[in-house]
Amino acid sequence: MATKESIARKLVSAITRGKAPAKKQAKARADQATPLLKARRAGKEATPAMLQKAAKDNLFLHFTRHSPYQKSDIPIITKAEGHHFWDINGKKYFDGISSLFAVNVGHGRERLAEAAAKQMKKLDYFPIWSHTHAPAIELAERILSYAPKNLSRVFFTTGGGEANETAWKLAKQYFKMNGKPMKHKVLTRAVAYHGTSHGALSLTGIPSMKKMFEPLVPSTFRVPNTNWYRAQDDFKNEEEFAMWAADRVEEMILFEDPDTVAAFFIEPVQNSGGCFTSPPSYFKRVREICDKYDVLLVADETIDGFGRIGTMFASERYGLEPDMLVCAKGITSAYQPLGALMLTEKLFEPFKHGTNIFAHGYTFAAHPVACAVALENLDIFDEEDLVGNVARNEAAFKKTLEKLKDLPIVGDVRGAGYFYAIELVRDKDTRETFNDKESEKLLRQFLSHDLYDNGLYCRSDDRGDPVVQLAPPLTIGQKEFDELEQTLRNSLSKAGKMFELM
Ligand SMILES: Cc1ncc(COP(=O)(O)O)c(C=O)c1O
């Protein structure tokens, strides 16, 4: 009887004597090939059915409920142009959220593809670890030229979460090197999203998103955001409410002990919860508080940066001078993955001396192809005056969206630039919101599907209260605002009827 050992011996000797002829092996490999691989080898396009099956069999999608895809198809997107994209069935959609708050110059810009190809042919890749390359040098100088003037150094990453992670680590090391080793805690705002790695998720102020990953990095503390729509009625005006919110920052620093607090992270316009803006006085006050207690102020402009708010960086619009500024997404209009942390010379100073080093970095940060694409992307911004386009049109965008306020379900329309949220309520007069079950029915079972079926891709979200969010490419104007308003009106009217709102 053949033992395991004898079978193994036979196999080894067959291999070493080259018993299995190469042709046979190749045929066996070809027979094993998946339908997608067979199509690729034959130079044929995969069919929609083949792609759908392989997607369902192999992919683990981000932030996605997979169970519905046992019955329905996963949307497969095949092409995009301007502010539109198409799915595999040929259906056209309005990209109302720049895909993920990112495709600021719009889709299908050939010159960005050409810039990538040109760079790849010249220098495909080299890390910025003790070396550098022209695209990174030029891009660092370029983005600093748009940033608040106190910022003078760039640490590249591959996205926003990594840049937030970097900012926190840098803050900790900076204080250790400056005789304040206990300063390590950070404050962030309620409901704010700052990324998904352990550090960035710890900064995030959305408990439901963190629950499954606890325990996270300790030492992060939440202060109120500036949700004026949900503010208590005893504030005379938004300004007074914003001062109250800023004072909570001071209170938390004092409570935790200023000797232990390293940084405060804010988005000038907070995405999560639905585009919370603040008056410039809020930023002035938090800047004063941070200065008073030697706490670094970090502006997370992952979404707000690159024209979204009508200035190149939102910090400019609100007169904010942060110690560090995080940006990503619009830096390449998402044609390549890239992020950056800009910082003051004061924070870089310790690293100019002796053997000091910031032991932190990423393989793909400042990838030369991403930097080359970013530079070309910023050329488009300049040539087409996209930031000016937002500044000139933002009042019209706001006015068009505010028409929706005549619907019983629309409680608030808020935001700035080309970044707006529409908050949905059960009762306009009392501002009563939907409970969890209703919100599930409203957003996930109805609205996101209905909008999508009607050709509008936007964000329906209830990380705070239920909102629909818009962040379209910076290229659009009144014609497209009207189109957005009409589609939203159609779906929101149906949603109101579902809940019998009058
Ligand atoms: C404000 C903010 N910070 C950080 C992030 C994380 O960025 P990334 O997904 O590039 O890591 C996001 C992503 O949307 C964001 O909106």
PDBQT file of the ligand as one rigid body, heavy atoms in Angstrom, charges set to zero:
ROOT
HETATM    1  C1  LIG A 601     -12.318  65.025   7.057  1.00  0.00    +0.000 C 
HETATM    2  C2  LIG A 601     -11.691  63.733   6.659  1.00  0.00    +0.000 A 
HETATM    3  N1  LIG A 601     -10.540  63.366   7.220  1.00  0.00    +0.000 NA
HETATM    4  C3  LIG A 601      -9.927  62.221   6.893  1.00  0.00    +0.000 A 
HETATM    5  C4  LIG A 601     -10.473  61.371   5.956  1.00  0.00    +0.000 A 
HETATM    6  C5  LIG A 601      -9.777  60.087   5.609  1.00  0.00    +0.000 C 
HETATM    7  O1  LIG A 601      -9.169  60.201   4.372  1.00  0.00    +0.000 OA
HETATM    8  P1  LIG A 601      -8.629  58.892   3.599  1.00  0.00    +0.000 P 
HETATM    9  O2  LIG A 601      -9.810  58.060   3.286  1.00  0.00    +0.000 OA
HETATM   10  O3  LIG A 601      -7.926  59.479   2.408  1.00  0.00    +0.000 OA
HETATM   11  O4  LIG A 601      -7.674  58.233   4.544  1.00  0.00    +0.000 OA
HETATM   12  C6  LIG A 601     -11.660  61.726   5.326  1.00  0.00    +0.000 A 
HETATM   13  C7  LIG A 601     -12.250  60.863   4.293  1.00  0.00    +0.000 C 
HETATM   14  O5  LIG A 601     -13.283  61.105   3.741  1.00  0.00    +0.000 OA
HETATM   15  C8  LIG A 601     -12.300  62.927   5.697  1.00  0.00    +0.000 A 
HETATM   16  O6  LIG A 601     -13.457  63.306   5.142  1.00  0.00    +0.000 OA
ENDROOT
TORSDOF 0
